Amino acid sequence: DQPRSRGLGDVYKRQIFAISKFMESTPHNEISNKELEKRKERELAATAAEKEKMVLERISKTTNPEKKETDNQIATNRLPKEEPAALTERASVTRRKAVVKKIEQNMVYLAGGSFVMGSSNLRNAPIHKVKITRGFSISKTEVTQELWQAVMRSNPSSNKNCGSQCPVENVSYYEIQEFFKVLIEFTGKKYRLPTEAEWEYAALAGQSNDLKFKNPSNLSSMAYYNGNTKFIKPVGQKLSNKKGISDMLGNVAEWCEDWYAEDFYKDGAINPRNKNKGRASSKVIRGGSFMSSENKCSTFYRDSMSPNSKQKYIGFRIVSMN
């Protein structure tokens, strides 16, 4: 028995010896390379599986309406990202459109007709009959700082602290013409200042002939003037006439389209508009302002100003023939 046991032990020893020799004869880096190859094969298999998954997802998007991208989405995804300045510009344009849209909502239409213009109490505004043959729309209030800012991207007003709904002022006649150019280009509609006759017609509410604006017995209820304020105020706060037009008297005086001339005023009969420069080369100003006395806050009081002049008490309103 003992020799047999010894023989088996020798066999085991020889096997162990052979294995150790094999291990010694096989380079370590050869085992590592084999392992690397196996890893690479596994990675390639995983990559192929991932690619197959992506292809299946694309097929699913084209066949499943819920996942399919719209042409607009694809186009949007392909567009380059906008710079902050471009985004700001787009936001500005959007706001301008929204504010300018308010213009039409703030206009009132007056049909044409005849009326008595002027007053027996004023030397430079003699009574005479005028006929306006064309109807026109006029803004219910003076142009606000908000609207000017939206159109011109600036605010020239001296009274900015009053707020965006206060009338824009400190603008010359010529600056207002630039405002209209931009507004016309922006909207495709025609806007301008009222003629002197149109202004007076609107103050009296056209054919409604609002008598309370002819001889106001309670000026404070319909106007801001130096008897009830020292400052400019937001538009539309006082009593309007029968056509819903307010601030024709007080708050800020208003530019008109006509050149100022006393002799033209009394002679105008049909659609009067003085296109020729008067002796003083000045434009008509109407309505009085928050700085005016009671007698100057009148539907008939006439004043004038150089078209280059800019004053903190002079603004304007819009007329449209559209």
Sequence and secondary structure as in RCSB ss.txt:
>XXXX:A:sequence
DQPRSRGLGDVYKRQIFAISKFMESTPHNEISNKELEKRKERELAATAAEKEKMVLERISKTTNPEKKETDNQIA
TNRLPKEEPAALTERASVTRRKAVVKKIEQNMVYLAGGSFVMGSSNLRNAPIHKVKITRGFSISKTEVTQELWQA
VMRSNPSSNKNCGSQCPVENVSYYEIQEFFKVLIEFTGKKYRLPTEAEWEYAALAGQSNDLKFKNPSNLSSMAYY
NGNTKFIKPVGQKLSNKKGISDMLGNVAEWCEDWYAEDFYKDGAINPRNKNKGRASSKVIRGGSFMSSENKCSTF
YRDSMSPNSKQKYIGFRIVSMN
>XXXX:A:secstr
 HHHHHHHHHHHHHHHHHHHHHHHHS HHHHHHHHHHHHHHHHHHHHHHHHHHHHHHHHHHHH TTT   HHHHH
HHHS    HHHHHHHHHHHHHHHHHHHHHHTEEEE  EEEEES TT TTS  EEEEE S EEEESS  BHHHHHH
HHS    S GGG TTSB  S  HHHHHHHHHHHHHHHSS EE   HHHHHHHHTTGGG  GGGTS S GGGT   
TTT SS   TT S   TTS   SSSSSEEEEEEE  HHHHHH  BS    S  TT  EEEES  TTS GGGSSSS
 EEEE TT   TTEE   EE  
